[in-house]
């Protein structure tokens, strides 16, 4: 079954375009594995259940993996030592980063990511969650988005589309009002 996992804007798991309900703990386990790649069982257990003994935490992990795969068959691949997201799962974060890398490789000369897609993405990874392990990924995606917005504003300005360029630059400014390079970009446009 085609599986799709969305973490941008909130947690949403779909199988054949139908939503799959998971407990909060299961969602956190899936998100951690999706963002980190293949992780050892002990690292996942220690991250998600730091107050439990190692034995109880690994038991919670074992039960969690089983429950997730009951709800969405094949979502997680588990071995005796590690757990990972099935590589066939469509993950929105991975798709965004791949498209962003293509756009950066092109140097902004081709619209690998259109301005609408850039401004629509608010850069918030699992916005209602307060897990500390999410902070580096949130900041990485935020910085990536800001860089792409600036690059797209420059590309649009170079093409003579000044109104659109300003729109994109102001989207970057609203995301980070202290980013000096955005002010320079706006003045340049």
N, C-alpha and C positions, 0 to 999 in steps of 0.2 A: 504494500500500500504506500502511495506517495505521502510522505510526511513533511510538514512544513512547521518551522519553529520561528516565531517572531519575538524578539526581545526589545526592539526599539518601540518606545511608546507604551510598553507593558508586555506581560507574558501572554502569549497566545500559541497554543499548539493545535495544529489541524491535521487530520488524516482524511484524505479524500475530500478536502475542503470543509469538513465537518469539525467543529470544535471538540477538543478532548479536555475533559475536566481532570485536573490533578490537584492534590492537596498542596498547601503552601510549602510544606517541606519537600515534597516531590518536585515542585516547580524550582525551588532553590537548587536542588541537586542537579536537575537537568540544565539549568542556566549556568551553574558553576562548571559543569563538564563541557557544555557547549562553548563557553568563552575561553576555557583553559586548554582544551584539547584533551588528549589522553592523560589521565591522572591516576596516581596510585590510590588504591583503596584507603590506605591510612591517611593520605593527605585530604581526601574528600571527607572522611569521617571526622578527622581533627578539625577541619574548617567548619563543617556544619553542626557538629555536636561536641564543641570544645569542653563542655562541663561534664560529659559522661566519661566513664572509664573506656579504655581502648576496646575492650571486649564488647561493651554495650553499644559503643559508637559504630563499630564494624557490623554488629547485628542490625542496627537501624539502617545502615547503608545496604546491607544484603536484602532486607525487607523492602526498602525503598526502590531498589533496582527492580526487584520482582514485581512490585506494584506498578511501576512506570511501564514496564514491558507488558503487563496485563492490559493496561489502559491503551497503550499505543505500541503494538507489537513491533519489535525491532528498533525502537528508538535508541536504546542504549545497548552497547556491546560491552560485555563484562567478561574478564578473565579472572583467574584466581588472584591476580595482583593489581589489576587496573580496570578502569571503566572509561569508556569514550562514547561520544555521540556517533551514531551510525553515519559514515561519510555520505550516504545517499540522502540524508535529511537536508532539505532546503532551509538554510539559516540566513535570516535577513542581515545579520551583522556581517557574516562572511561575504554575502553578495555586495553589500555596501562597500566594504573594504576592497574587494576585488575591483569593483567599478572605479573606486577612488584611485587605486593604484594605476589602472589603465589611463585615467585622466591625467594623473601626474606624470606618467611616462610620456604622454603626448605633449607635455609642456603647456597644456591648455590650448594647443593649436586646433584640436578637434573637440567638439562637445561630447566627450564620452559620458559625462553626466550633465544632463540639461539643467538649466537654471531653476526650473520649476521643481525638479526632484531635490535639488540642493536646498532651496528655501523651504520646501514642505517638510523636510527632515529636521526635526528640532534638536537632534543630537542627544536626546535623553534616553539613556539605556535603563530600562526597568525603573521608571521614575518614582514609583511609590515604595521602593525597597530601600532599606537603610544599611544593608550589609557592607561591611568595610572592604571585603574582597572585591566589590564592584567598583570602587573608586578609581583604580588605575585604568580600567577599561572605559569607564565613563569619560575620564579626562582624555584618554587617547582618541576616542571617537569625537569628542568635542573639538580637540585641536585639529584633527583631520578635516572635519567639516569647515572650520574656520579657514584653513589653508585652501580648501577647494573653493569656498565662496570667494576668497580674494582672487584666486586664479581665474575663476569664471568671470568675475567683474572685469578683470584686465582683458580677458579674451573678448568680451562683449564690447568694451570700450575701443579696443583695437579694430574691431569690425565696424565701428561707428554707431553702435546701438547704445547710446549714452543713457537713455531712460532705463533700459533693462539693466545696464551695468550699475547704475545707481541703486536700483531696487535690490540687486544682489549684494552690493556693498553695504547697504543699510541693514540687510538681514544679518550680515556678519557683525555689524556694529551693535545690533540689538542682542546678539548672542554674547558679545564681549565688549562692553562700552569702554574698556581701558586698553584695548589693543591699538597701539599707535600706528601700526602698518595699515589698518583699515582707514584711519583718518587720512593718511597720505594717499591712499587709493582714491578716496572720495574727492579730495582736493584735485588729484590728477584728472579724474573724470570730468 
